[in-house]
Amino acid sequence: MPLRRRTPRLPQLLVAASLLGALIAPPATAATTPRPLSDGGLPLRVATYNIHAGSGMDGVFDLDRQAAELRSLDADVIGLQEVDRHWGDRSGWRDLAGELARRLRMHVSFAPIYSLDPAEPGGPRAEYGVAVLSRHRILSAENHEITRLSTQDPNPVPAPAPAPGFGEVVVRVRGLPVHVYVTHLDYRPDPAVRVAQVADTRRIMAEDRGPRILLGDFNAEPAAPELAPLWRELADADPGAPTFPAQDPVKRIDYVAVSKDGPHGGIRVRKAWVQESVASDHRPVVADLSVRGRGR
C-alpha cells in the first residue's frame, strides 16, 4: 500500500533506468554452503516484506522491532518494499536498507523509485524504493524501469510512464546464478497501471534464463485478472493465508513467485507461510524453495 512522505515535497527527480543505489557490503559471516536436497535442488529460503518505512501497525517507527522480525525469518534472500533512504522525518532521515543489512549481516541492493534533491545542500539524496537483502554474494544489480503513476502528486500527470524501482539482483547459490526481482505494484483500485506493470515485468524477466524469483507487494489478490499473465511463467508460492492488514488480515497481496521448470532449470516450492507480525502494516511471506539449474 502507498506511504506518502510526511515532509515538505521536494522537486521530483526520477533516476534513470541504469541508476541503482546499491550497497554491496560483505556480511560479517558468510552464507553456509547449502547441501543438495533429495530432489537434487539447492535449498533457499526467501521472503518478501513491505516494511512500511520502518513503522508498525501502531504507526510507531521502530527499526529495532523490524530487524528482530526479519532476523526471525532466517531467510537467505529478502525482498523489501516501502524502503526509505534519507527520505524524511517519518524514518529519522535514516538509510533503512543499509541499517537492516548491517544488523542482519547481509548484502544489500537498493533500487530507488524516487530520488530527490537533498533537503539541505551537500546532504544525501532523499530516496524511496525497494531493496534486496541476501546472505549470498550479489554478483550484479540493476534498477529496471516499469510503468508508474506518481504517488507523490495527488493528481499525477501526465499519464503513466516508465520509471525506475523494479530491482533485480543475481546471487550465486553454490555456483548456481539465481535472478531475484523485487517490486511494488500500483495500489489504485483501477487496475490499468498494474496491467502495464505486469506486462513490463514479464518482458524484463523473459530476458533472463535460469532460476528466477519475483518478490513483492502486488496490491492485488491472486485471482485478480491483471495478475493472470504472471502465472503463465511463474508459480505462486501460496502461503494459504492473507497478508494485509497485519492486524486481522483479510487480503493476500504480498507474494513469492518462482519460475517453473524449463530447459534452463526451475524452482520447486517446498513450503510457504505467512509470519504473524504487526511490526509493519503488512505481514511477511516466507517460502522454502528447491532451486535447480540445468543438469540438476
N, C-alpha and C positions, 0 to 999 in steps of 0.2 A: 504494500500500500504506500501511497506517497507520503513524504515527510518534508514539509517546507522549511526553509531556512528562516530562523526567527531573529534575523539581524537585518539592518538596512540593506536593500538589494544593491548589488554592485553591477556594473555593466556586464552583460553575459557574453562570455567568450567561450565558444566550444572548441575543444582541442581538435587538431587534425587527426585523421584516421590512424596515422602511423605513430602518434604520440602515446606512450604508455608510462604512467607513473609507477615504475616497478622498483621494488626494493628486494634485491636478491641477497639476503643476508644468511649465511650458513647457520643452522641451529647449533646449539651447544653440544647436542648429542645427535649422531647420525641416525637415520632410519635403519631399523633392523632389516636384514635381507630376508624377504618372505620366502618360505618354502612352498613348492607347488602343492596344490590341493589334489584330492583323489581324482578329479576330472582333468588334471593336467594344467589347470589355470593357476594364476597367481592371486593370492588373497589381497584385497584392497578395500578398506573401509572408507567411505566417502560420506559427506554430509553437506546440507545446504541450510543456511540460517540467515534470515533477514534480521539484522541486529538493531533496527530502529534507531540508528545513530547513537547507540550506547544506552538508550533508555528502556526501562522495563514497562510492563503493563501498568505499573503505578505512575508512569510519567517521570520517574526519577532517573537521572543519568547515573549509571553505576557500572563502570567498565570492569571493576573487580568481580562483580556478580556475573557479567557475561564471560569473562575469561575463565572463571570457575566452571561455568556451564559448558563452554567449548572444550575445556580440558576433560570434563566427564564423558564427552562423546568418544574419546580415544580414537578419533578419526585420522586417517593418513592424509586425506585431502578434504578441505572445507571450502565451499563457495559462500561468500558473504555478500549481502545486498544492503543498501542504505548505509554506506560507509562514509563517514566524514574524515576529511584530512585538512586540518586548519580551517574548517568551514565556518564556525561561528560559536556564539556563546553556549548554544544548547549542548555542545560537546567539549566545552572548555578550550576551543581552538586547537585541539589535540589531533595527532595523527593516529586514528584508531587502528588502521590496518597495521602500521608499523609497531604500535604498542602491543597489540594482540599477538603478533608474530613473535616478538621478543619474549613475551610472557610464556607462550606455548612452545618456544624453541623450534619454530617452524620457518621455512622460507615463505616469502610473500610476494605477490604481484598485485598491484593496484591499478585498476582501469577507470579513469575518471569519466563520468558523464558530463559533468560541468567542471571547468577550470577557469576561475575568475581572478581578476587582478587582486593583489593583496589589499587587505583593509588599510594597511599602513605601508608607506614606501619602504622598500627593502625587505618586507616581510615575505613569508612563504605564500604561494598561491592558495586561494581558497578552493578546495576541490571536494567533490562528492561523487561517489560511484560504487563500483563493485570490486571485490578482491578475491584472490585465491590464496589460501594458506596450505602449505604442503610439507610433509616430513621428507618427501623425496625431492632431490635437487631439481630446480626448474631449469630446463635446457633452453627454452625460448619463451617469449611472451609477446602478445600482440593485442592491441585495442582496436577492434573492428567497429565500423560504423553500421548502424541499422536505423531503420525509420524511427523517428521520435517526434513527439509533440511536447513542447516545453512544459515542465511542471513548476517553473518559477514565475511564469506570467499567467494570471487568472484568465486572460483572454488571448491565448497564444495565436500569433500569426507569424509567418504565413502558414500554409498547410504543412502537414508532417514532412520532414526532410531528413536525409541521413545525418546522423550524429553519433559520436563515439559512446562507448560504455558497454560493449559486448566483449568481455575479456576472454582471452584464450591463452593457455599455457600448455607446454609439453613437458611432462615429467617422465623420468625413466624409472621403471619398476623392474628391478633385476634384469636390466638390459633391454626391456621392452618399452618403447616410447608410447605414452598414453596421452591423448589430447583431452584436455579438460576445459570446458567453457562455462562461464558464469554470466547470468543475465537477469534483468529485471524488466518485465514487460509492462506495457501501459496499463494503468489502473482504471481508466474511464469505463463506464457502462457500455458505451458504444464500442464494439469490438474492432472497428475499422483499422485502428493503428496496430492492434495486436495481429490482425490478419497479415498486414505488411511485415511486421516484425518476425512472424513465423516464417514467412517466405524468405526473408533475409537470412534468418538463422539456418534454414535448410540449405540455402545456396552456399553459405560460408562453410558449413560443416561438410558439405559434399566435396569440397576441395581437398579434404584430408583423408588419409587412409589409416587403417588400423583401429584399435580400440578407442572409442570416443565417449565422453561422459558430459552430459549437459546438466548443470545445477542452477536452480534459480527460483525466484518468485514470479510465477506466470500471471498472477492476478486473474486467473480463470480456472474453473473446475475441470476435471479430466474429460468430461463429456462435452465441453464447450466446442461448438463447430470450428472455431478459429484454431483450436489446437489439433484437430483431427489430422492435418497433414504431417505433423511431427511424428505421429505414431506409425507412419509408413516405414520409416527407417529406424525409429527409436522404440525401445521398450520402456514403459513406465514402471519404475520400481515402486509399486503401490504399497504404501505402508499400512493401509487399511484403517486410517484414522484421519480426521480433519486437522488442519494446522493453524487456522485463523478464525477469530482472535485467540490469543494464547490462553486467556481465561474463558473457559467453556467454549472451545472452538466449534464452529459449525460448517466451515468450508475447507476444502483441501486445495490450496493454491500454490503450495511450495513443492518442488519436485526434484527428484533424482531420476534422470532418464539416460539410458545407455544404448549403445549401438548393438544391433542384432548380429548374429553370426554371419560371416561372409568370408570371401576368399582371403581377406587380409586380417582375419581374427574377429573376435567379438567378445561380449561380456554376458555372463550369466548372473542374475540376481539371486543370491543365496538367502537373504533375509533383509527386510526393511521395516523400519518402525518410526513412530513419531515420539520424540522425547518430551515428556511433560515438563513444562517450564513457563514461568512468567517473567523471565529475565529480559524478554523483548515483547513486542505485541504479536509476534509470530512464534510458533514452536518449530524447533529444528527437525529435519528429516534426516535419518541415518540409514545407510544401506551397506551391507556386506556383499562384496562382489567377487566373482571369479573372472579374472581377466586373461584372455588368451590371444596370443599373436599367431601369425602364420606358422604352421607346423606344430603348434601346441595341442 
